[in-house]
Amino acid sequence: MKFSALTLGFLLMMSSFNGQSQNKITPFSNPYYWQQHVDYTMVIDMDVETYKYSGTQKLVYTNNSPDVLHKVFYHLYPNAFQPDSEMDARLKSIADPDGRMVNNLGTKADPIYESRISKLGPDEFGYIKVNTLLQNGTPVTHETQGTILMVTLNEPIQPGEKVTFDMVFDAQVPLQIRRSGRNSKEGVALSMAQWYPKLAEYDDEGWHADPYIAREFYGVWGDFDVKITIDKNYTIGGTGYLQNPNDIGHGYETEKLKKEKGKTLTWHFKAPNVHDFTWAADTDYIHDKLQMENGPMLHFLYKSTMPAEKLENWKKLQPITQQLMEYFSAHVGEYPYDQYSVIQGGDGGMEYGMSTLIVGEGTLKGLISVTAHELAHSWFQFVLANNESKHSWMDEGFTSYIQDRALDAINGTNSDNPFAGSYRSYISLANSDREQPQGTHSDRYIYNRAYSISAYSKGTLFLSQLGYIIGEDNLDKTIKRYYKEWAFKHPKPLDVIRVAEKVSGLELDWYLMDWTQTTNTIDYAIKTVDSEDDKTTVTLERIGLMPMPLDIEVTYADGTTAQFNIPLRMMRGAKPVATTTTVLPNWAWTHPNYTFDIQKPKSAITSITIDPRGYMADVKRENNVMTVN
């Protein structure tokens, strides 16, 4: 497809996005909660020959905190992609570095890793250089420390005060190593993620000026007004709504207009109420659109140079993306923006405001899976904007949970446990010597694999197991209420569990503590089964340190079953159960053993099973079942 035709179609479609409402959700009012606000106005000039860009940034910052601020901090993420950066050093020291970011000079069995960042030359690495910075029109002292710009203010920012910072900066796009960069392995020219000087977040825990070492992000909510001037042969997609489709589109109608427009075009985007702004650009992008009924416009940008079967995969992806959007909106909450873009970008997949950048040349199954995951992040991270660095399991785990549910429903699998893979991964880690508490900072894990399992798999289990504890209906209500109450805010772990407590009426602080702050494991066993006359006494044993309520199933010789529920005493109640389920007296966690009676002789019992559905993350499931006869 020729660029001029596809771009004109893209721009005409985008013209419908002028003047959109900021969002469709009215967050709840909480007098004890506050968060900062920032508005960005940026003008960017991109040189596609040198991959250098210059920019001006006007930043209006509102201090909604009760504190007086004497400093502010910016993130300069591209600085991570330089030899001897903190990211480079970490790649050299960690035992299992990200395979996308290293070269293996040895063998698979005996690897010798070389950081790809360490090999970047001066015209290949990334940087942002701050030339001038003004606070309310007056030059202010600033110092670049790796990926952080530390600014000592001329005048402190008082509570409730607005301050304007004006910056002029120069930058260079690095060769694509991870997430952002130029000329990815699939040939995408520009993947512009975390590319601008981004103000660090300040909350009730203070500043979060974390260096960019490996993975996660945390940003300030605000509005973006961005103008990008670039070679006119490039198509841009990403965050925000295009404001000048006519100016862009008319430049491709005639040779005369092409000449009148010159060599570049300026794309003007506005993005209301987001905490990031991302874009990608390429000369070969195909652009497709799909308008959902009573939903957003879906955009798909992918390279026309891919093989025919890969292009067909992108066509097949589009109606499935609509199904995913519908599922997430129904089961979490309404998607609040008027557009979403799936864009072939750098490596893997990464979520951004109103968009995702993903690899484009894999299998159809892989394409669907990564799109499902990154799209789900639009709820868990880009509307519920928790601090990923401190609590990565809240976004990665919750995203994986709803992704698994959605794919199970859309594919018609209807699995008894769509999270079985996450249970296997977590149990494998828990039975090793490499697990660290889930509350570990994302960059502080000794092993990357331990981080991944903790954030994704164990994070998934936080929700799936919560359903086991409070009941599936209560879990569904919790997820929706959590989204409604914390949309466009920065929720923390306690906020999730408090919503679950309000929905279920149960005490759950013990669950949050044991699961996320320790490496205590769940291990329950059937210890003995004894019979006297027509009564059978079952003794259960708690072996692991983490307490749980228990579901028990007894199978009888005639093929029938009986269900029992043992509440955990510290829950101060029990989950809703079917009328055919017998609720037994509660179990205090301090007591390692628990007995209950079955009013049948032992000869009538075939087996007894703890947690027959497998939703409790018991690390030794073989002792959960006892065959009696």
ABEGO torsion letter per residue (X at the ends): XBAAAAAAAAAAAAAAABGBBABABBBBBBAABBBBBBBBBBBBBBBAAAGBBBBBBBBBBBBABABBBABBBBBBAAAABBBGBAAAAAAAABABBBAAABBBABBAABBBBBBAAAABBAAABBBBBBABBBBGGBBBBBBBBEABBBBBBABBBBBGBBBBBBBBBBBBBBBBABGBEBGBAAGBABBBBGABBBBBBBBAAEBBBBBBAAABBBBBBEBBBBBBBBBAABBBBEBEBBABAAAAAAAAABAAAAAAAEABBBBBBBBBGBABBBBBBBAABBBBBBBBBGBBBBBBBBBAABBAAAAAAAAAAAAAAAAAAAAAAAAAEBBABABBBBBBBBBEBBBBBGBBBBBAABBAAAAAAAAAAAAAAAABGAABBBBAAABAAAAAAAAAAAAAAAAAAAAGAGBABAAAAAAAAAAAAAABAABBBAABBAAABABAAAAAAAAAAAAAAAAAAAAAAAEAAAAAAAAAAAAAAABGBBBBAAAAAAAAAAAAGBBAAAAAAAAAABABBBBBBBABBBBBEABBBBBBBBABABBBBBBBBBBBAAGBBBBBBBBBAAAGEBBBBBAABBBBBBBBAABABBBBBBBBBAAABABBBBGAAGABBBABAAAABBBAX
